[in-house]
């Protein structure tokens, strides 16, 4: 019995990985895009291991049946275990069925405002003094949350001052005070090492948490622009709903920009 359960769990897990990584984009909720080939290989390996375990269990059952009809001394047999696996399946093993089935039929939701609200924002990299080029003349200016943060706190030319910018992310409630956060979650490898980058938004009321929105506005003047004292915040002129990108774990420019 135990071997059949093992075979079933291996096959279920492998099929779930293959469905998620080959036929959907749901794997991007857990790992970076570059991990896809490894997920596919892991799924294939699990299916093959499950098949091998099932074949071994079937052959073992056939061997047991052959041996039982060979004229053994049944009185002697009762005192010995001839290789039969009479042990039951550990109860904890049945819990593995749930994650295996979830990969096949229900993908857990992507990380969102719950995760972002419980961790400090990701520290953005320091840009060299000559690392900032001129900003494009477009208005509104499409920009990522990371680039906006760097321009606000590190660009001593203050090129972002007075510029109307356009950013996309999801909504995270702010603890106390006015405003809410426009947020992106970034992965180094997988969901376990997720970090968030946030821009505080003032003005329009906050949409529902985890709603993806595109915000247009200007820098919220608080602190000294071009230094670490500058607030990473925006005075929003408009907020409109946006579609969640297929890969939500990147700090990308707004779609269509």
N, C-alpha and C positions, 0 to 999 in steps of 0.2 A: 504493500500500500504506500509506504513512504516513498519508494522510487517513482511511483506514478505521480504522486503529488509534486515531487521535485521536478519531474519532467514537465508537468503542467505549468508550474511557476516559471521555469526557465523560458518555456515557449511563450507564455503570456507576456512576460517582461520584454522579450525580444520583439514580439509582434507590436507591442505598444511603442517601443523605441522606433521601429521602422515606420509605423504610421505617422508618428509625430515628426520625424526628421525627413522622411521622403515625400510625404503627401500633404503636409501642412507647414505653416510657419510657426507653429506653436512652440517648437524647440527654442525659439528666440526669447521665450519667457524665462528660460533657465540658464542658457549659456550663450556665448558670443557666436556670431555667424560662422567663424572659422572652425568651430568644433563640430560642424555638421558631418564631415566624413568620419570622424571618430564615433559619433553616435550611430551612423549607419553600420559601421563595422561591428560595433558592440551589439547592435540588434541582430545582425546576421549570426554572430558568434553564439549569442544566447539561444536563438532558434535551433542552430545546429547541435548545441549541447543538450537542449531539451529533446530533440529527436534521438540523439544517441542514447540518452538516459531511458527513453521510452522503449527503444529497441532492446536495450540490455534488460529491462524489466520484463518485456515480453518473452525473451529467450530464457530468462531465469524461470519464469512460470512454466514454460514448456518443458524445461529440464526437470522441474519438480514433479510434473505430471508423469513423465517417463520413468523417473526413479521410483515413484510410488507404486507402479504396477509390476515390479521386477521380482516378486516373491521374497521380500524381506521378512525377517522374523519380527512380526508386529509387536510382540511382547518386548523385544529389545528396543524397537523404534520409539516406544512410548517414553523411554528414559533419556532420549537424546534429541537434540535439535539438529536436523539434517540440512542446515543452511537456510531454513525458512526464516523470514523476517516477520516475527509475530509482534514486533513493537509497533505501537501506534504512532501517529504523526503528532509531534509536539504542538500544543495549542498555539504557541506563539507563531508557528509557521503559517497558520491560517491568516494571520494579520498581513502577511506579505501579499495575499491575494488582492487586497484593497488597492495598494499603489499600482500593482500590475494592471488591474482592471481600469484604474483611473487614466493610465496612459492610453488605453484603447478607446474609452468612451467619454472621459471627462477630463479636460485639461484644467488644472488649477489656475486661477487668475494670475495675471502678471503683477509684479511688485508695483506698489503705488504710494498713495499718500500716507497709509499706515506706516510703511517702512520709512518714508522720507521724514515724517514728523518725529521719529524717534532716534534720529542720528544727526550729528553736526554736518553742515554742508561740506562738500569736498573742497579741500584747499586747491586753488588753481595754481598752475605753474607760474613762476616769475618770468616775465619776458625781459630780454635784454633791452637796454636803453634805446638801441637803434633797431629794435625788433618790430616796432609799429610803423606800418606803411600808411599812406593816406587812405581815408575811408572813401568808398564809392560815393558818387553824387546822388544815387537813388534816394528817393524819399516816398514812403518810409523805407528805411534801410534794413533789409533782412540781416539778422545777426543771431548767433548762438548765445545761449546763456553764459557759457564760459568766456566767449569773446567780449560780451558786454561787461562781465565782471572785471576782466583784465583792463579793458579800456577805462572803466570808471576808477579803478584803484591803482593803476600802474602807468597809464599814458599821461606823461607830464605835458604833452601838447594840448591836452583837454579837447581833443577832436570830437568827442562825443557830446560836448556841451551844446544844447539847443537842437540836437538832431532828433528827428522822429524815427524811432526804431520799431522793428517788427520781430516778435519772438513767439515761438510755439512751445508749449509744454503742458503738463497737467496740473490741476489745482490741488494744493495742499493747504489746509487751514493753518492760520498763524495763532500762536498762543498769546492771548492778550493784545490789547492795542488795536490799532486800525490795520486794515489790509489783509492780504493773504499771499501765498507764495505760488509763483510759476516755477515748476519743478521739472527737472530731468533726472533720471536715474542712469548711472553709468556702471558698466561691468568691466572688471579687469580680466576675469575668466568666466565666472558663473554667478548665479544669483546670490551665492553665499558671501561674495566679497563686494556686493553692491554699495555704491556711494551716490550721494545726490548733490546736484548743483541747483541753487535756488536764487530767484530774484523776487524781492518783495514788491507787491503791486498795490498801489493806492488808487482810490477813485471808485470805480464800479463795484457793486456788491459781489462777493465771491460766488461763483457757480458751485454746483455740487462737487464735493471732493472726488478726485480722480477723473473729472471731466477734462478732456483735452481741449485746449483753447488757443487761439492766436490773439496776442495782445499787441496793440499799437499805442505808443506813448513816448514820453521823454524822460530823461533822468530826473529822479526825485532829488532835488537839491538839498542834501544834508551831509555835512562834512566838507572836506576840501577835495575837490575833484582832482584826480591824478595821484592821490595818496591813499593809504590804507584806511584813513578815517572816512572816506567817501562811502555813503550808503549804497549798497547794491540793491537799488530800488527803482521803481518806475511809476510815474504818474500816468495812468492809463487814460487814453482818450476813447478807446473802444476795445471791447472784448467779444470775440465771436467763437462759437464752437468749431472745433476742427476734428478731422478724422485721426484716430490713433495710427501712427505709422506702423508698417509691418514690423520694423525693428525699433521698438520703443526705448531700447537701452543705449541710445546714442544721443549726443548733443548736436543735433543736425539743424540746418537752416529750415525755416518754414517750407512746407510743401508748396510747390509752384513758384517759389521765389527765384 
